[in-house]
Amino acid sequence: MTADIDEVSDRTFDYVICGGGTAGLTLAARLSEDSDVSVLVLEAGGTNLDEAGILRPGSWGSHFANADWTWPYKTVKQKAVDDTEYLWFRGKGLGGSSQINFMVWAKPPKEEIDDFERLGNPGWNWKNYQHYVSRTEGFVAPSDGKLDDILKVDFSSWEVGREGPMEISFPGLVDEVERCMVQTLRNAGIPSASQPLSGDPNGICLVPNTYDPVKNTRSYATTAFYTPVADRPNLTVLVHATAHRLNTREAANGKLSAASVEFEYKDRLYSVDAAKDVCLTAGALKTPHILELSGIGRKDILDKISVSLKVELPGVGENVQEHLNLGVSWELKDTVDFETADLLRDPTHAAKHLELHSKGLGLFTKAVIGFAFNPLKRISSLSDVIYEKAKAKIMANAHRFPPGLMEQYTIQLERIKNGAPECEVICFPGHFSSPAPPEAGKQYLSIVPAMNHCFSRGTIHSISSDPRVEPEFDPRYFEQEVDLDILVESVKWVRTLADVAPLKNLIVCEHNPGSKIANEEEIREWARKYALTTWHTAGSCSMLPREHSGVVDPELRVYGTNNVRVVDLSVVPLHFAAHTTSGNRAISDSICV
Ligand SMILES: Cc1cc2nc3c(=O)[nH]c(=O)nc-3n(C[C@H](O)[C@H](O)[C@H](O)COP(=O)(O)OP(=O)(O)OC[C@H]3O[C@@H](n4cnc5c(N)ncnc54)[C@H](O)[C@@H]3O)c2cc1C
């Protein structure tokens, strides 16, 4: 049961958590394990409990149209992409983005978590990361041998948590699509990654999902971290409550302490006191907004919006890092003996598969599981050229970088040189590409190159002191040319897979980008125009030394404050090659030990 306003307004809780999403609910569940502390979660959206459209896997993207489940954030015009404004959907309501995401449970290469420590964050290394994440994982290996012939993996050897509250498993429907994809990648010379969930995803991997294998439904922050503990007397959750700003005072040690949180509920303002910590978990897009409105951030930004500066932290809303993707799709022959997600666009087929889902069958029990993580040098002969060009440009501009960025770029260049598996490809069972839309009655397969180590850095800043005015989201796509160079090489490699069996035997033609996009310049132009966010934005309140533009210390405490913590993807100092939900669990678990 969620709370009423009377149970919250003007009361005091030990911990006030702003944002009941992926990280916020994990944190609340962990903190409230101690029955001596009281925990409050303020969530701007609703509860969205037991919504079939959320629980049903295979409904990718359909949530975007539902204003109760999704925030329709939008970027500012992107200069390098013809002034395009991009939609940056995020989950709204309990569970946050974990209620609308694609359910992929992937984990980064161990070196990339160790890089957090190299950047000045003692204790933030793979060993600890794996410890925290495995407390969440409730991995269930396929019991019926259905993946044995595809994967050839002994799941008992996987180092993955098996006792945690989040069901992680392979989906109900794994068929020829996955067999075709994996075999094609194998025939293209890509090795298998045998330990994708324990720090070595390099190669082909079938990645499990946040998927309940018994009910064939989505597992997410709500099912794992809210529903099972909702009746704890020391846990209070207020929905439709939007945190606006922290009311702070200067403490005896000269630092700022947050005494209370001002929030909006049904068009009225309220306040709630925090005896211990205020934890910001509004996600990488909104957490910097709350800090700035509370007077913590860049002086020039706060001056512009007439908010008085309490703690000057030039890193707030900076160092924003994105993952990008760009699908290549092929039209399939009529004779293929499997069905793809394309059929769900047809109402008759969708109705049939809804019925099947109630029996644990059909396309709605399908998920995205086929992946390969490749070093650039494995898929492109231009890896050294791209490295040298990027390095020369970085060295030439080093004097312009904010403190701390050069250290990040040094690691990013090393990753290219040392063959870090940064070029991901995602096998999607259906149409997932632009600009040509799918044609009715046709089926497609897509292989989606994804960029995980973008060099471009964006910003997220408030443009008004009115909390209802969204901040300006500016990812600065392709500001660094190396991002486009690497993406183009990935696209070129993916297109060559059309000549590799078994894929080549199943396809009629390339649908996107299509045969008209042939030479280097055309591919470059297509990639620049049609690359999309993977919704993995991170870094907007980076955990770095303060002199390196850091916002939080290794305990996730905001510099210059006694009790303000940021506990979501905002703190990632340098992005990693993995989907982000697992990282978020580690972040929220880390402060509870
Ligand atoms: C469409 C989509 C697909 C994705 N696919 C995958 C995938 O397959 N695998 C994967 O690992 N990752 C995926 N991701 C990314 C992953 O889901 C997110 O990185 C992760 O869920 C972010 O967690 P968070 O806690 O930082 O933010 P969120 O989960 O977004 O939580 C933030 C919460 O804060 C609330 N909020 C915002 N502002 C306020 C405020 N002022 N006051 C109170 N509450 C507030 C929001 O309503 C929300 O509930 C996807 C994301 C999206 C959007």
The ligand as a Gaussian input file, in Angstrom:
#p B3LYP/6-31G(d) Opt

LIG

0 1
 C       13.165000       2.314000     -23.437000
 C       14.309000       1.871000     -22.605000
 C       14.907000       0.632000     -22.865000
 C       15.979000       0.211000     -22.092000
 N       16.448000      -1.063000     -22.246000
 C       17.338000      -1.545000     -21.344000
 C       17.678000      -2.920000     -21.321000
 O       17.159000      -3.723000     -22.083000
 N       18.587000      -3.340000     -20.407000
 C       19.175000      -2.479000     -19.510000
 O       20.015000      -2.913000     -18.701000
 N       18.855000      -1.170000     -19.502000
 C       17.929000      -0.704000     -20.368000
 N       17.545000       0.601000     -20.307000
 C       18.209000       1.475000     -19.347000
 C       17.794000       1.236000     -17.914000
 O       16.448000       0.845000     -17.832000
 C       18.043000       2.521000     -17.137000
 O       19.409000       2.866000     -17.256000
 C       17.727000       2.384000     -15.664000
 O       16.468000       1.810000     -15.487000
 C       17.796000       3.756000     -15.029000
 O       17.527000       3.649000     -13.656000
 P       17.457000       4.939000     -12.719000
 O       17.095000       4.458000     -11.388000
 O       18.725000       5.712000     -12.869000
 O       16.322000       5.817000     -13.351000
 P       14.794000       5.434000     -13.543000
 O       14.589000       3.964000     -13.436000
 O       14.367000       6.094000     -14.794000
 O       14.102000       6.076000     -12.281000
 C       13.936000       7.448000     -12.063000
 C       12.623000       7.618000     -11.330000
 O       12.583000       8.905000     -10.771000
 C       11.293000       9.460000     -10.983000
 N       11.462000      10.901000     -10.929000
 C       12.027000      11.725000     -11.846000
 N       12.065000      12.978000     -11.376000
 C       11.541000      12.948000     -10.130000
 C       11.324000      13.929000      -9.110000
 N       11.680000      15.194000      -9.303000
 N       10.734000      13.551000      -7.957000
 C       10.349000      12.251000      -7.732000
 N       10.538000      11.289000      -8.670000
 C       11.148000      11.631000      -9.837000
 C       10.872000       8.913000     -12.320000
 O        9.462000       8.961000     -12.495000
 C       11.408000       7.492000     -12.236000
 O       10.481000       6.616000     -11.641000
 C       16.485000       1.060000     -21.083000
 C       15.894000       2.296000     -20.809000
 C       14.794000       2.698000     -21.564000
 C       14.158000       4.022000     -21.241000

